[in-house]
Amino acid sequence: MLLNAPAYLCTPTYDGSGQVVHPSIIDFWLEYGLSSWGGYRFWMAITPYPNGDDAYENPGLLVSQDGINWSFPFGIPNPLDIKLGTCCSEPANYNSDPDLIFDPFHQCLVLYWRETKVNVFEQIWSIRINEKRFIGPKILGLSEPFSAETLIMSPSVWRKGEAEWFMWTCNGYRIFLYTSNDGLTWGSRTECSLDFKNKTMEENLPWHLSVKPNYLKQRLEFFICGSPNQQKTRLWYAQASMHDLRNIIALLDGYVLVPSQNPLGWDNDMIYRSAFTFENIGGLHYYHVWYSAQSREGKWHLGYTEGYME
């Protein structure tokens, strides 16, 4: 199990709160062998979430040279798409759950996010951003009528090749896989299996997830937050073979990360969606993890931890 971060990171937000949730990070050095892209080693998608208010939950980007100190990238608006909230009897309408990947074929970032209009629809949107900070058009990739069954939470994308794209999502108790030939528009979903090797973990329901490819081991690695009955979510690890993307296996005996026991801790209530990278050190995988978490006071921040899990 990884150690909790003693303090949260400073993350600027367009609303000024500094409270954030749902990170998605690219480390261009570890993942692509590039010392920087667009002038920075790290790019992160995030949304503000001040005191759990989803009216501010609009996707934006932050950049860093060290993964610890973050700032707004020059020339890119923050947020990149905005819903101003609703009033009166209108259904709540908000953006959430960003996911950021790099497309080396087009030499661009692809930012995905989920738009929800409660009781109306669930949608996945994307935009492309090149190294000169040119932002392409906003593209609707997937739309479903709103229901507990059709929720498209926490889209997490892997680009296998130019015409092979895969996206995993959750609906709160099951995981689904979508495919695409361009990474922009997505076909119908298929349900994934989730097998817990440690039977004491079986009651954990998947809530939000992130995915990274491990080409050396020919597998996809997942960090998933969830818990029995979705209470006080914790972080656990799973993987799937690159040759069997729908069979997800949770291998570890316990959690990757749990809420801090410190009564004054910034992350002592829930561990939420997390971003990660890894490298091979001494023949073992060493993980770098940025995790969003809630305090018992209802504030949301981002922490960084690292270590071995094997």
ROTOR-491447 format. One record per residue (C-alpha): residue in three letters; chain; x, y, z. Coordinates in steps of 0.02 Angstrom, whole numbers, padded with zeros to 5 digits. Each point is the difference from the previous one (the first is absolute). Layout:
<pt "ALA", "A", <X, Y, Z>> ...
This chain:
<pt "MET", "A", <00000, 00000, 00000>> <pt "LEU", "A", <00060, 00175, -00041>> <pt "LEU", "A", <00021, 00136, 00131>> <pt "ASN", "A", <-00118, 00148, 00007>> <pt "ALA", "A", <00073, 00167, -00050>> <pt "PRO", "A", <00028, 00108, 00156>> <pt "ALA", "A", <-00063, 00155, -00090>> <pt "TYR", "A", <-00095, 00039, -00159>> <pt "LEU", "A", <00073, 00083, -00154>> <pt "CYS", "A", <-00036, 00178, -00052>> <pt "THR", "A", <-00114, -00009, -00153>> <pt "PRO", "A", <-00060, 00164, -00076>> <pt "THR", "A", <-00180, 00000, -00061>> <pt "TYR", "A", <-00100, 00122, -00105>> <pt "ASP", "A", <-00123, 00027, 00144>> <pt "GLY", "A", <00140, 00042, 00123>> <pt "SER", "A", <-00043, -00137, 00125>> <pt "GLY", "A", <00152, -00111, -00033>> <pt "GLN", "A", <-00113, -00150, 00036>> <pt "VAL", "A", <00010, -00133, -00136>> <pt "VAL", "A", <-00056, -00174, -00043>> <pt "HIS", "A", <00026, -00136, -00131>> <pt "PRO", "A", <00180, 00023, -00062>> <pt "SER", "A", <00065, -00076, -00162>> <pt "ILE", "A", <00187, 00018, -00029>> <pt "ILE", "A", <00126, -00028, -00139>> <pt "ASP", "A", <00184, -00013, 00046>> <pt "PHE", "A", <00084, 00023, -00169>> <pt "TRP", "A", <00168, -00064, 00062>> <pt "LEU", "A", <-00057, -00164, 00077>> <pt "GLU", "A", <-00137, -00034, -00127>> <pt "TYR", "A", <00076, 00062, -00164>> <pt "GLY", "A", <00185, 00030, 00032>> <pt "LEU", "A", <-00021, 00187, -00030>> <pt "SER", "A", <00077, 00124, 00121>> <pt "SER", "A", <-00145, 00116, -00036>> <pt "TRP", "A", <-00146, 00032, -00117>> <pt "GLY", "A", <-00068, 00173, -00025>> <pt "GLY", "A", <00134, 00061, 00120>> <pt "TYR", "A", <-00045, -00113, 00147>> <pt "ARG", "A", <00033, -00177, 00059>> <pt "PHE", "A", <-00168, -00021, 00088>> <pt "TRP", "A", <-00173, 00045, -00063>> <pt "MET", "A", <-00154, -00026, 00108>> <pt "ALA", "A", <-00187, 00012, -00029>> <pt "ILE", "A", <-00102, 00046, 00153>> <pt "THR", "A", <-00164, 00079, 00052>> <pt "PRO", "A", <-00035, 00117, 00146>> <pt "TYR", "A", <-00114, -00074, 00132>> <pt "PRO", "A", <-00014, 00128, 00140>> <pt "ASN", "A", <-00084, -00082, 00149>> <pt "GLY", "A", <-00079, -00127, -00117>> <pt "ASP", "A", <-00091, 00129, -00107>> <pt "ASP", "A", <-00016, -00074, -00176>> <pt "ALA", "A", <-00055, 00167, -00073>> <pt "TYR", "A", <00187, 00041, -00012>> <pt "GLU", "A", <00050, -00170, -00068>> <pt "ASN", "A", <00066, 00052, -00171>> <pt "PRO", "A", <00157, -00077, -00080>> <pt "GLY", "A", <00164, 00094, -00006>> <pt "LEU", "A", <00186, -00033, -00020>> <pt "LEU", "A", <00150, 00027, 00114>> <pt "VAL", "A", <00185, -00024, -00039>> <pt "SER", "A", <00156, -00040, 00100>> <pt "GLN", "A", <00184, -00037, -00018>> <pt "ASP", "A", <00011, -00108, 00157>> <pt "GLY", "A", <-00176, -00068, 00031>> <pt "ILE", "A", <-00012, 00098, 00162>> <pt "ASN", "A", <-00010, 00184, -00048>> <pt "TRP", "A", <-00145, 00035, -00119>> <pt "SER", "A", <-00052, 00152, -00101>> <pt "PHE", "A", <-00117, 00047, -00142>> <pt "PRO", "A", <00074, -00027, -00175>> <pt "PHE", "A", <00023, 00164, -00094>> <pt "GLY", "A", <-00116, 00022, -00148>> <pt "ILE", "A", <-00131, -00128, 00052>> <pt "PRO", "A", <-00163, 00060, 00077>> <pt "ASN", "A", <-00054, -00067, 00169>> <pt "PRO", "A", <-00122, -00082, 00003>> <pt "LEU", "A", <-00004, -00073, -00175>> <pt "ASP", "A", <-00188, -00024, 00004>> <pt "ILE", "A", <-00123, 00072, 00123>> <pt "LYS", "A", <-00175, -00027, 00064>> <pt "LEU", "A", <-00053, 00145, 00109>> <pt "GLY", "A", <-00118, -00101, 00107>> <pt "THR", "A", <-00189, 00005, -00002>> <pt "CYS", "A", <-00139, 00086, 00092>> <pt "CYS", "A", <-00184, -00015, 00037>> <pt "SER", "A", <-00073, -00166, -00059>> <pt "GLU", "A", <00133, -00039, -00131>> <pt "PRO", "A", <00091, -00169, 00018>> <pt "ALA", "A", <00179, 00014, 00066>> <pt "ASN", "A", <00123, 00010, -00146>> <pt "TYR", "A", <00186, -00018, 00032>> <pt "ASN", "A", <00167, -00059, -00072>> <pt "SER", "A", <00105, -00127, 00094>> <pt "ASP", "A", <00120, -00148, -00007>> <pt "PRO", "A", <00138, 00062, -00118>> <pt "ASP", "A", <00123, -00122, -00078>> <pt "LEU", "A", <00156, 00057, -00093>> <pt "ILE", "A", <00103, -00103, -00122>> <pt "PHE", "A", <00134, 00033, -00131>> <pt "ASP", "A", <-00024, -00046, -00183>> <pt "PRO", "A", <00175, -00017, -00074>> <pt "PHE", "A", <-00068, -00025, -00177>> <pt "HIS", "A", <-00080, 00173, -00001>> <pt "GLN", "A", <00125, 00070, 00128>> <pt "CYS", "A", <-00138, 00068, 00110>> <pt "LEU", "A", <-00083, -00017, 00168>> <pt "VAL", "A", <-00177, -00068, 00002>> <pt "LEU", "A", <-00108, 00058, 00144>> <pt "TYR", "A", <-00158, -00097, 00039>> <pt "TRP", "A", <-00135, 00046, 00124>> <pt "ARG", "A", <-00175, -00050, 00050>> <pt "GLU", "A", <-00148, 00118, -00011>> <pt "THR", "A", <-00151, -00045, 00105>> <pt "LYS", "A", <-00172, 00077, -00008>> <pt "VAL", "A", <-00090, -00086, 00143>> <pt "ASN", "A", <-00152, -00100, -00058>> <pt "VAL", "A", <00036, 00048, -00181>> <pt "PHE", "A", <00167, -00065, -00069>> <pt "GLU", "A", <00177, -00061, 00028>> <pt "GLN", "A", <00129, 00051, -00132>> <pt "ILE", "A", <00186, -00015, -00036>> <pt "TRP", "A", <00087, 00146, -00086>> <pt "SER", "A", <00178, 00025, -00059>> <pt "ILE", "A", <00117, 00132, -00068>> <pt "ARG", "A", <00175, -00010, -00073>> <pt "ILE", "A", <00140, 00120, 00044>> <pt "ASN", "A", <00164, 00006, -00096>> <pt "GLU", "A", <00172, 00054, 00062>> <pt "LYS", "A", <-00027, 00178, -00062>> <pt "ARG", "A", <-00154, 00009, 00113>> <pt "PHE", "A", <-00124, -00004, -00144>> <pt "ILE", "A", <-00165, -00069, 00065>> <pt "GLY", "A", <-00106, -00100, -00120>> <pt "PRO", "A", <-00190, -00005, -00004>> <pt "LYS", "A", <-00100, -00079, 00139>> <pt "ILE", "A", <-00064, -00170, -00058>> <pt "LEU", "A", <-00143, -00102, 00071>> <pt "GLY", "A", <00059, -00180, 00007>> <pt "LEU", "A", <-00137, -00091, 00094>> <pt "SER", "A", <-00174, 00038, 00066>> <pt "GLU", "A", <-00115, -00104, 00109>> <pt "PRO", "A", <-00167, 00038, 00082>> <pt "PHE", "A", <00023, 00034, 00185>> <pt "SER", "A", <-00033, -00147, 00115>> <pt "ALA", "A", <00088, -00097, 00138>> <pt "GLU", "A", <00041, -00134, -00127>> <pt "THR", "A", <00071, 00112, -00137>> <pt "LEU", "A", <00114, 00112, 00104>> <pt "ILE", "A", <00165, 00028, -00092>> <pt "MET", "A", <00109, 00043, 00150>> <pt "SER", "A", <00188, 00020, 00000>> <pt "PRO", "A", <00043, -00031, -00184>> <pt "SER", "A", <00178, -00068, -00012>> <pt "VAL", "A", <00077, -00017, -00172>> <pt "TRP", "A", <00141, -00103, -00072>> <pt "ARG", "A", <00062, 00029, -00177>> <pt "LYS", "A", <00069, -00167, -00061>> <pt "GLY", "A", <00032, 00059, -00178>> <pt "GLU", "A", <-00054, 00129, -00127>> <pt "ALA", "A", <-00167, -00087, -00029>> <pt "GLU", "A", <-00016, -00096, 00164>> <pt "TRP", "A", <-00067, 00097, 00148>> <pt "PHE", "A", <-00079, -00069, 00159>> <pt "MET", "A", <-00097, 00086, 00139>> <pt "TRP", "A", <-00051, -00072, 00168>> <pt "THR", "A", <-00141, 00078, 00102>> <pt "CYS", "A", <-00098, -00039, 00160>> <pt "ASN", "A", <-00182, 00016, 00048>> <pt "GLY", "A", <00032, -00021, 00186>> <pt "TYR", "A", <-00003, -00188, 00009>> <pt "ARG", "A", <00058, -00065, -00169>> <pt "ILE", "A", <00141, 00040, -00124>> <pt "PHE", "A", <-00029, 00016, -00187>> <pt "LEU", "A", <00113, 00008, -00153>> <pt "TYR", "A", <-00029, 00105, -00156>> <pt "THR", "A", <00101, -00003, -00162>> <pt "SER", "A", <00039, 00130, -00132>> <pt "ASN", "A", <00101, 00011, -00161>> <pt "ASP", "A", <00045, 00183, 00022>> <pt "GLY", "A", <-00009, 00037, 00186>> <pt "LEU", "A", <-00139, 00127, -00030>> <pt "THR", "A", <-00162, -00097, -00025>> <pt "TRP", "A", <-00040, -00159, 00093>> <pt "GLY", "A", <-00103, -00155, -00036>> <pt "SER", "A", <-00112, -00101, 00114>> <pt "ARG", "A", <00066, -00067, 00164>> <pt "THR", "A", <00038, -00174, 00063>> <pt "GLU", "A", <00005, -00046, 00183>> <pt "CYS", "A", <00164, -00049, 00082>> <pt "SER", "A", <00022, -00138, 00127>> <pt "LEU", "A", <00080, 00045, 00166>> <pt "ASP", "A", <00084, -00141, 00094>> <pt "PHE", "A", <00067, 00026, 00176>> <pt "LYS", "A", <00137, -00124, 00041>> <pt "ASN", "A", <-00015, 00051, 00183>> <pt "LYS", "A", <-00178, -00049, 00043>> <pt "THR", "A", <-00008, 00121, 00147>> <pt "MET", "A", <00007, 00142, -00128>> <pt "GLU", "A", <-00147, -00062, -00104>> <pt "GLU", "A", <-00128, 00119, 00076>> <pt "ASN", "A", <00094, 00151, -00070>> <pt "LEU", "A", <-00099, 00082, -00138>> <pt "PRO", "A", <00096, 00099, -00134>> <pt "TRP", "A", <-00040, 00184, 00007>> <pt "HIS", "A", <00136, 00093, -00100>> <pt "LEU", "A", <00151, -00070, -00090>> <pt "SER", "A", <00158, 00046, -00096>> <pt "VAL", "A", <00102, -00108, -00118>> <pt "LYS", "A", <00178, -00005, -00067>> <pt "PRO", "A", <00084, -00122, -00120>> <pt "ASN", "A", <00146, -00107, 00058>> <pt "TYR", "A", <00082, -00053, -00163>> <pt "LEU", "A", <00140, -00096, 00084>> <pt "LYS", "A", <-00126, -00115, 00086>> <pt "GLN", "A", <-00128, 00011, -00143>> <pt "ARG", "A", <-00140, 00052, 00117>> <pt "LEU", "A", <-00111, 00146, 00046>> <pt "GLU", "A", <00013, 00061, 00180>> <pt "PHE", "A", <-00148, 00076, 00092>> <pt "PHE", "A", <-00012, 00105, 00157>> <pt "ILE", "A", <-00182, -00010, 00055>> <pt "CYS", "A", <-00085, 00090, 00143>> <pt "GLY", "A", <-00147, -00085, 00080>> <pt "SER", "A", <-00063, -00083, 00157>> <pt "PRO", "A", <-00146, -00103, 00064>> <pt "ASN", "A", <-00159, 00102, -00034>> <pt "GLN", "A", <00108, 00144, -00066>> <pt "GLN", "A", <00036, 00062, 00178>> <pt "LYS", "A", <00168, 00078, 00044>> <pt "THR", "A", <00081, -00051, -00163>> <pt "ARG", "A", <00176, -00071, -00002>> <pt "LEU", "A", <00122, -00037, -00140>> <pt "TRP", "A", <00038, -00174, -00067>> <pt "TYR", "A", <00099, -00074, -00143>> <pt "ALA", "A", <-00049, -00112, -00145>> <pt "GLN", "A", <00066, -00052, -00170>> <pt "ALA", "A", <-00054, -00075, -00165>> <pt "SER", "A", <00100, -00085, -00137>> <pt "MET", "A", <00022, 00099, -00160>> <pt "HIS", "A", <-00071, -00154, -00085>> <pt "ASP", "A", <-00157, -00007, 00108>> <pt "LEU", "A", <-00053, 00178, 00041>> <pt "ARG", "A", <-00169, -00045, 00076>> <pt "ASN", "A", <00066, -00118, 00135>> <pt "ILE", "A", <00058, 00112, 00144>> <pt "ILE", "A", <00086, -00085, 00147>> <pt "ALA", "A", <00030, 00079, 00171>> <pt "LEU", "A", <00156, -00088, 00063>> <pt "LEU", "A", <00058, 00083, 00160>> <pt "ASP", "A", <-00048, -00059, 00174>> <pt "GLY", "A", <-00060, 00172, 00052>> <pt "TYR", "A", <-00013, 00183, -00047>> <pt "VAL", "A", <00130, 00110, -00083>> <pt "LEU", "A", <-00051, 00151, 00104>> <pt "VAL", "A", <-00129, 00032, 00137>> <pt "PRO", "A", <-00059, 00159, 00087>> <pt "SER", "A", <00122, 00073, 00126>> <pt "GLN", "A", <-00026, -00041, 00183>> <pt "ASN", "A", <00055, 00176, 00048>> <pt "PRO", "A", <-00154, 00091, 00069>> <pt "LEU", "A", <00069, 00160, -00076>> <pt "GLY", "A", <00058, -00080, -00163>> <pt "TRP", "A", <-00045, 00077, -00167>> <pt "ASP", "A", <-00044, -00173, -00069>> <pt "ASN", "A", <-00085, -00081, 00149>> <pt "ASP", "A", <-00173, -00030, -00075>> <pt "MET", "A", <00009, -00073, -00176>> <pt "ILE", "A", <00133, -00046, -00128>> <pt "TYR", "A", <-00066, 00038, -00173>> <pt "ARG", "A", <00053, -00015, -00182>> <pt "SER", "A", <00189, -00006, -00017>> <pt "ALA", "A", <00129, 00019, -00136>> <pt "PHE", "A", <00161, -00100, -00008>> <pt "THR", "A", <00158, -00043, -00095>> <pt "PHE", "A", <00132, -00131, 00035>> <pt "GLU", "A", <00180, -00045, -00038>> <pt "ASN", "A", <00107, -00155, 00019>> <pt "ILE", "A", <00122, 00015, 00145>> <pt "GLY", "A", <00099, -00151, 00057>> <pt "GLY", "A", <-00110, -00116, -00102>> <pt "LEU", "A", <-00159, 00060, 00087>> <pt "HIS", "A", <-00128, 00131, -00049>> <pt "TYR", "A", <00012, 00162, 00097>> <pt "TYR", "A", <-00161, 00101, -00004>> <pt "HIS", "A", <-00028, 00188, -00001>> <pt "VAL", "A", <-00177, 00040, 00055>> <pt "TRP", "A", <-00099, 00163, 00003>> <pt "TYR", "A", <-00162, -00027, 00092>> <pt "SER", "A", <-00150, 00107, 00034>> <pt "ALA", "A", <-00078, -00014, 00171>> <pt "GLN", "A", <-00129, 00079, 00115>> <pt "SER", "A", <00024, 00055, 00179>> <pt "ARG", "A", <-00131, -00022, 00134>> <pt "GLU", "A", <-00029, 00188, -00018>> <pt "GLY", "A", <-00058, -00031, -00179>> <pt "LYS", "A", <00150, 00078, -00088>> <pt "TRP", "A", <00079, -00081, -00153>> <pt "HIS", "A", <00185, 00004, -00042>> <pt "LEU", "A", <00138, -00093, -00093>> <pt "GLY", "A", <00143, -00093, 00081>> <pt "TYR", "A", <00155, -00089, -00064>> <pt "THR", "A", <00073, -00164, 00061>> <pt "GLU", "A", <00119, -00129, -00071>> <pt "GLY", "A", <00069, -00173, 00035>> <pt "TYR", "A", <00000, -00184, -00040>> <pt "MET", "A", <-00157, -00105, 00009>> <pt "GLU", "A", <00070, -00173, -00040>> 
